[in-house]
């Protein structure tokens, strides 16, 4: 069982064997390249880790270590261009190194447990360890668990319903269990048939249950013909300090035209993107007065993303204007992106009745964090209005992480992102309408507002419970793995 692919110790044969191992490691890293980046191939994520696990189980510990590290670095290199937008080269390399070391930790710990105990329960090692790491990242890092492999399944609506049951931890566990079972079955033979069988049953139950939930229970959530419409707008151009006044005025005028056109087409609310400009108080007040009057004259709700720089500091805000011309509801972004570390973070939530629904306000990165999404679910939000600003490379990831928050908490999401996507999704994660943003004159999207039945989920309590349970189990597994491994 588990024959070793050990390298000879000298001469041309040893060199040839090392070259073959290097080629095998690079081949194992290629599937990871297509699933670890900001635009993962969802179907490939189910089996991408399999070659790395198989190689580790069939190799000596030393060979397993360097081959896993090489494969992981190749896979993580798919993030290089995106990371370079956000941080200097040394930081990019440090982040990639840290992530590769996590892969090394998980794969070697899994190998150690499987070879030490040779029991079916060891199929749990790989998924438990990854869920533990993902849970700790979500809780401790300023960027949370951005890019978690679980989000690769955001377009797989049937299996995505697992997120309504156990959140991202449950979805990630299922996603990692499949390659773990396959690796043990291929490397260890019939001794692991029972583990593979249980995995197949769980996978079938997830897909069947999810399909039933979407096709059956969610039938009542289809937008009604002739129902209320929502408009989304994004112009990629940023109004910065160096923007000529005439250009800045042209961008604001274009936003106003889009709002008027969408209102004329029947939109009851219009969502604009995040931080269209960062303005001094007097300039911000002029924008506020203009959109306050526009909401009244057009008879629509308008959400505008704006930055305000006053004596207290910089704040990233979302203003919600009502058709009655009242002063806007203001929401301040909680979770700040790397380019805005000098901004002040907010802490308050905002839920308002809009177009017949209770709608919450959040800004871009806020929706990457499950606790904030849960807070809005508990506050009774039926839909979320999310102005956003992406970085092109992460347009899909930013939009789909937000979609997953809606599934976890049972609400629809409307998200308008500059340098990203205009997206409308319902409480079951179905993307009802989507369009890419663009530079002047920008992009618009007119879509029916998702219907708003009461959608119950368990993710709010079961997701964190399962995630932290995996943290505890992960510690136990690492301790068990400290026992000596038979020589390979």
Secondary structure, 3 states (H helix, E strand, C coil): CCCCCCCCCCHHHHHHHHHHHHHHHHHHHHHHHCCCCCCCCCCHHHCCCHHHHHHHHHCCHHHHHHHHHHHHHHHHHHHHHHHHHHCCHHHHHHHHHHHHHHHHHHHHHHHHHHHHHCCHHHHHHHHHHHHHHHHHHHHHCCCCCCCCHHHHHCCCHHHHCHHHHHHHHHHHHHHHHHHHHHHHHHHHHHHHHHHHHHHHHHHHHHHHHHHHHHHCHHHHHCCCCCCCEEEEEEECCCECCCCCHHHHHHHHHHHHHHHHHHHHCCEEEEECCCCCEEEEHHHHHHHHHHHHHHHHHHCCEEEEEEEEEECCEEEEEEEEECCCCCCCEEEECCCCCHHHCCEECCCCCCEEEECCEEEEEEEHHHHHCHHHHHHHHHCCCCEEEEEEECCCCCHHHHHHHHHHHHHHHCCEEEEEEECCEEEEECCCCCEEEEEECECCCCEEEEEECCCCCCCCCCHHHHHHHHHHHHHHHHHHHHHHCCCCCCCC
